[in-house]
């Protein structure tokens, strides 16, 4: 249930960015994001003055994380699969 909640929040945030404002499609939203945050952190000053090309790639990275890698939250943990494979090979060797 918690994984489903994380998935829905992340996908929802990515989809609203694609449908909402045109600055996400233009990849210019982060140019002004760091100075207009309600409670800016001390490091926001540094991020605000990054080159615009870097902020454009950061928008791409943000959309990739929210729209594509969010699906991995629904995949079961691989550690459980590895644990079962290990126990199976131990039984076969005996």
N, C-alpha and C positions, 0 to 999 in steps of 0.2 A: 504494500500500500504506500509506503514511503517512497519507493522507487517511482511508482506511478505519479505521485505528487511532484517529485523533482522533474520528471519528464514533462509533465503538463506545464509547469511553470516555465521551464527553459524553452520548450517549443513555442509556448504562447508569447514569450518575450521576443523570440526571433520572428514569429509571424506578424506581430503587431509592428515591428520595425519595418518589415517589407511592405505592409499595407498602409501604414500610418503616414509618415512624413516622407517627403521627397528627398530630404537630405541624406537618408540612408541609402537610397538608390544612387544619389550623386556622390556618396561616400565622403560627405563633408561634415557630418554631425560631430565628430570628435574635434573639429577645429575650434569649436566654442564650448564644448561640453565641460571642460575642466574649469573654466572661469564662471560658469553659470550653475554649478552644483549648489544645492541648498547649504550643505556644510562641507566646504572644500577641505581637503587634508593638506598638510604642509607640502607633500610631494606633488600635489596638483599643479603647483606653480612650475615645477620642472617639466611635467608632462605637457602643460599648455604650450611651452616653447619648443617642443619637438618639431622637426621638419614636417611640413604638410604631407609629403609623400609617405612618411612613416605612419602618420595618423590615418592615412587612406588605407594602408595595409592593415592597420589595427582594426578598422571597420570590417574588412574582409575576414580577418581572424575571428572577430566577435560573431559574425554571422555564421561562419563555418562551425564554431563551437556550439552555438545555440540551435542551429537548424539540422546539422548532420551528426555531430558526435553525441547529441542528447539521446539518440536512439540506443547507444551502448548502455545506457542506464537500465534498459529493459532486458539486456542479455544476462542470463544467470552467471554467477561467479564461476570462473574457470578453476579456482582452487578446489572446489568440490569435485569437479571432474577429475582433476589430477589425483586427488585423494582416492577416488574409486579405482582409477587405473592402477595406482600403486598397490592397492590391496588385491586387485585381480591378478597382477603379475606375481605377487607373493604366493598366492594360492596355487597358481599354475606351476611355479618352480618346485613346490613341495611335492 
